[in-house]
Amino acid sequence: MAVQGSQRRLLGSLNSTPTAIPQLGLAANQTGARCLEVSISDGLFLSLGLVSLVENALVVATIAKNRNLHSPMYCFICCLALSDLLVSGSNVLETAVILLLEAGALVARAAVLQQLDNVIDVITCSSMLSSLCFLGAIAVDRYISIFYALRYHSIVTLPRARQAVGAIWVASVVFSTLFIAYYDHVAVLLCLVVFFLAMLVLMAVLYVHMLARACQHAQGIARLHKRQRPVHQGFGLKGAVTLTILLGIFFLCWGPFFLHLTLIVLCPEHPTCGCIFKNFNLFLALIICNAIIDPLIYAFHSQELRRTLKEVLTCSW
């Protein structure tokens, strides 16, 4: 696969740009700097990927089974699960190929491996982009359902949701293909970083606005019952904690990867940045962990979905 040293994960092309990796090793050797490198074994990658693969496959199967879940909101949740499934599946496939190559159980020409690497890179990158897009789409959907509740079903229709889904998938595939083809251009890395920041800002603004509206609503109810302070403060604290967890997990799982891309642009030769580059595999592992957490946040809170999930697990089709 297209790798260097221990950096054997796909999207390794983003971690082995000509301007970064060769000089990083030299800088580290010259300064004698000691780096904290978290080793992520292929076995751990395989385990995380399989857990995410099964979990998100169950979400997709559950939503597909229950027609009551065929709504715009669950359409976005299903596509998020599908994106996370592809992220995990591509990493499982790559890890399996690596293990088979190392064990000598698989023999292939370098040209074939390079083509396979390119294909899996595109799948991984496109599914990561689509995953971020669907996280944003879910936030927008929830925002409209709260601030335009009476017009929600006329604004967010299933045909429009399907059109948005199609546009996201097409754009993700096209842009990921361009990103992989021109990975060694600074503009490509900057576009990825800006895209992540845009999604982060979008989600933060929408969810904070929703929390403020929910607190106002709770305050109004409290006034009617003459219990303003206890209800309002309790609800506001619970909402703030929920919002912090949601955005915190998003930033913790995705932030390090995009920090890595940012540092490739800003300080490819600096020894400190070189220490961060050495943990590229850890950053990808965090993204897979996010794929495991997403169903817990966006899907399994639904009682209807949990009930259907039990039927899927018991094969009650």
FILUMGU-879885 format. One record per residue (C-alpha): residue in one letter; x, y, z. Coordinates in steps of 0.1 Angstrom, whole numbers. Example, Ala and Ser with C-alpha at 12.3 -4.5 7.8 and 13.67 -1.06 7.14 Angstrom:
BEGIN
{"a" {123 -45 78}} {"s" {137 -11 71}} 
***
This chain:
BEGIN
{"m" {0 0 0}} {"a" {11 36 -3}} {"v" {28 40 30}} {"q" {59 50 47}} {"g" {73 33 78}} {"s" {46 27 104}} {"q" {22 51 87}} {"r" {3 23 69}} {"r" {-32 36 71}} {"l" {-51 47 40}} {"l" {-50 84 33}} {"g" {-13 77 39}} {"s" {-8 99 8}} {"l" {-19 128 29}} {"n" {7 118 55}} {"s" {36 113 31}} {"t" {37 145 10}} {"p" {71 152 -5}} {"t" {72 185 14}} {"a" {66 168 48}} {"i" {77 133 56}} {"p" {113 131 43}} {"q" {123 163 60}} {"l" {105 154 92}} {"g" {127 125 98}} {"l" {158 146 92}} {"a" {147 173 116}} {"a" {140 148 143}} {"n" {174 132 139}} {"q" {192 165 140}} {"t" {176 178 171}} {"g" {174 145 189}} {"a" {139 153 199}} {"r" {120 126 217}} {"c" {84 122 204}} {"l" {54 107 221}} {"e" {41 82 195}} {"v" {9 62 203}} {"s" {12 29 184}} {"i" {-20 16 169}} {"s" {-17 -20 159}} {"d" {-34 -36 129}} {"g" {-53 -58 152}} {"l" {-68 -28 170}} {"f" {-77 -11 137}} {"l" {-93 -43 126}} {"s" {-113 -46 158}} {"l" {-125 -10 158}} {"g" {-134 -12 121}} {"l" {-154 -45 126}} {"v" {-173 -30 156}} {"s" {-182 1 136}} {"l" {-190 -20 105}} {"v" {-215 -42 124}} {"e" {-231 -13 144}} {"n" {-237 9 114}} {"a" {-249 -19 93}} {"l" {-275 -26 119}} {"v" {-286 10 118}} {"v" {-290 9 80}} {"a" {-309 -24 82}} {"t" {-332 -12 110}} {"i" {-342 20 91}} {"a" {-347 1 59}} {"k" {-370 -24 76}} {"n" {-393 0 93}} {"r" {-414 22 70}} {"n" {-422 45 99}} {"l" {-386 55 98}} {"h" {-386 65 62}} {"s" {-386 102 69}} {"p" {-361 129 60}} {"m" {-346 129 95}} {"y" {-340 92 94}} {"c" {-329 94 58}} {"f" {-300 116 69}} {"i" {-292 93 99}} {"c" {-292 63 76}} {"c" {-268 80 52}} {"l" {-246 90 81}} {"a" {-245 53 92}} {"l" {-237 43 56}} {"s" {-209 68 54}} {"d" {-195 56 87}} {"l" {-199 20 75}} {"l" {-178 28 44}} {"v" {-151 45 65}} {"s" {-149 14 87}} {"g" {-152 -10 58}} {"s" {-124 6 38}} {"n" {-101 5 68}} {"v" {-110 -31 75}} {"l" {-103 -40 39}} {"e" {-70 -22 39}} {"t" {-59 -37 72}} {"a" {-68 -72 60}} {"v" {-48 -67 28}} {"i" {-18 -55 48}} {"l" {-20 -85 72}} {"l" {-23 -109 43}} {"l" {7 -93 25}} {"e" {28 -95 56}} {"a" {19 -131 62}} {"g" {27 -140 26}} {"a" {-8 -153 20}} {"l" {-15 -127 -7}} {"v" {8 -119 -36}} {"a" {1 -91 -59}} {"r" {21 -68 -83}} {"a" {30 -34 -71}} {"a" {8 -18 -99}} {"v" {-22 -38 -87}} {"l" {-17 -28 -51}} {"q" {-13 9 -61}} {"q" {-46 8 -79}} {"l" {-63 -9 -50}} {"d" {-48 17 -27}} {"n" {-61 45 -49}} {"v" {-96 30 -50}} {"i" {-97 25 -12}} {"d" {-83 60 -7}} {"v" {-112 75 -27}} {"i" {-138 54 -8}} {"t" {-123 64 25}} {"c" {-120 101 17}} {"s" {-154 104 1}} {"s" {-171 86 30}} {"m" {-153 109 55}} {"l" {-165 140 36}} {"s" {-200 126 33}} {"s" {-200 117 70}} {"l" {-192 153 79}} {"c" {-219 166 54}} {"f" {-246 144 69}} {"l" {-236 155 104}} {"g" {-243 190 92}} {"a" {-275 180 74}} {"i" {-288 164 106}} {"a" {-281 197 125}} {"v" {-299 217 98}} {"d" {-328 193 99}} {"r" {-332 196 136}} {"y" {-329 234 135}} {"i" {-357 237 109}} {"s" {-379 213 130}} {"i" {-375 236 160}} {"f" {-376 271 145}} {"y" {-400 263 116}} {"a" {-421 236 133}} {"l" {-454 244 115}} {"r" {-437 245 81}} {"y" {-412 217 87}} {"h" {-431 191 66}} {"s" {-435 214 37}} {"i" {-398 226 38}} {"v" {-381 193 45}} {"t" {-398 168 22}} {"l" {-386 133 14}} {"p" {-379 141 -22}} {"r" {-358 172 -12}} {"a" {-340 151 14}} {"r" {-332 125 -13}} {"q" {-320 152 -36}} {"a" {-297 166 -9}} {"v" {-284 131 -2}} {"g" {-277 125 -39}} {"a" {-259 159 -41}} {"i" {-238 151 -10}} {"w" {-227 117 -23}} {"v" {-218 130 -58}} {"a" {-199 160 -44}} {"s" {-181 138 -19}} {"v" {-169 113 -46}} {"v" {-159 140 -71}} {"f" {-140 161 -45}} {"s" {-124 131 -29}} {"t" {-111 119 -63}} {"l" {-96 154 -69}} {"f" {-81 155 -34}} {"i" {-64 121 -38}} {"a" {-52 130 -73}} {"y" {-37 163 -61}} {"y" {-29 154 -25}} {"d" {5 171 -27}} {"h" {-10 205 -34}} {"v" {-13 229 -4}} {"a" {-46 242 -17}} {"v" {-61 207 -14}} {"l" {-51 204 23}} {"l" {-64 239 30}} {"c" {-98 231 14}} {"l" {-101 201 36}} {"v" {-93 221 67}} {"v" {-117 249 58}} {"f" {-144 224 51}} {"f" {-140 209 86}} {"l" {-140 243 102}} {"a" {-171 253 83}} {"m" {-189 221 95}} {"l" {-178 227 131}} {"v" {-190 263 131}} {"l" {-223 254 114}} {"m" {-230 227 140}} {"a" {-219 249 169}} {"v" {-241 279 158}} {"l" {-272 258 151}} {"y" {-270 237 183}} {"v" {-263 267 205}} {"h" {-292 285 189}} {"m" {-314 255 195}} {"l" {-303 252 231}} {"a" {-311 289 236}} {"r" {-346 285 222}} {"a" {-352 254 243}} {"c" {-342 273 274}} {"q" {-365 301 265}} {"h" {-393 276 260}} {"a" {-386 259 294}} {"q" {-385 293 311}} {"g" {-419 302 296}} {"i" {-434 269 309}} {"a" {-418 275 343}} {"r" {-433 310 346}} {"l" {-467 295 340}} {"h" {-462 271 368}} {"k" {-445 297 390}} {"r" {-413 276 392}} {"q" {-390 296 370}} {"r" {-356 292 386}} {"p" {-354 254 393}} {"v" {-369 243 360}} {"h" {-349 268 339}} {"q" {-316 262 355}} {"g" {-320 225 355}} {"f" {-330 223 319}} {"g" {-303 247 308}} {"l" {-276 228 326}} {"k" {-287 195 311}} {"g" {-289 210 276}} {"a" {-255 226 280}} {"v" {-240 193 291}} {"t" {-256 175 261}} {"l" {-244 202 237}} {"t" {-208 200 251}} {"i" {-208 162 248}} {"l" {-221 163 212}} {"l" {-197 190 199}} {"g" {-168 178 222}} {"i" {-169 143 207}} {"f" {-171 157 172}} {"f" {-141 179 178}} {"l" {-121 153 197}} {"c" {-125 126 170}} {"w" {-122 148 139}} {"g" {-100 177 151}} {"p" {-66 159 154}} {"f" {-68 146 118}} {"f" {-75 181 105}} {"l" {-48 196 128}} {"h" {-24 171 112}} {"l" {-34 185 77}} {"t" {-30 220 89}} {"l" {5 214 103}} {"i" {16 198 71}} {"v" {9 232 55}} {"l" {22 254 83}} {"c" {53 236 96}} {"p" {63 205 76}} {"e" {99 208 87}} {"h" {95 216 124}} {"p" {105 189 148}} {"t" {75 195 171}} {"c" {51 191 141}} {"g" {70 160 132}} {"c" {62 145 165}} {"i" {25 151 158}} {"f" {28 136 123}} {"k" {40 104 139}} {"n" {6 99 154}} {"f" {-13 99 121}} {"n" {-26 64 127}} {"l" {-41 75 160}} {"f" {-60 103 144}} {"l" {-75 79 119}} {"a" {-84 55 148}} {"l" {-103 84 164}} {"i" {-123 89 133}} {"i" {-133 52 134}} {"c" {-142 57 171}} {"n" {-165 85 160}} {"a" {-181 61 136}} {"i" {-188 39 166}} {"i" {-202 67 187}} {"d" {-224 83 160}} {"p" {-252 56 162}} {"l" {-253 60 199}} {"i" {-259 98 196}} {"y" {-281 101 165}} {"a" {-299 67 161}} {"f" {-302 45 192}} {"h" {-319 73 213}} {"s" {-351 66 192}} {"q" {-375 42 209}} {"e" {-390 32 175}} {"l" {-356 25 161}} {"r" {-346 4 192}} {"r" {-378 -16 189}} {"t" {-371 -23 153}} {"l" {-335 -31 161}} {"k" {-346 -59 184}} {"e" {-367 -73 155}} {"v" {-337 -72 132}} {"l" {-315 -89 158}} {"t" {-341 -117 163}} {"c" {-346 -119 125}} {"s" {-383 -110 127}} {"w" {-385 -98 91}} 
***
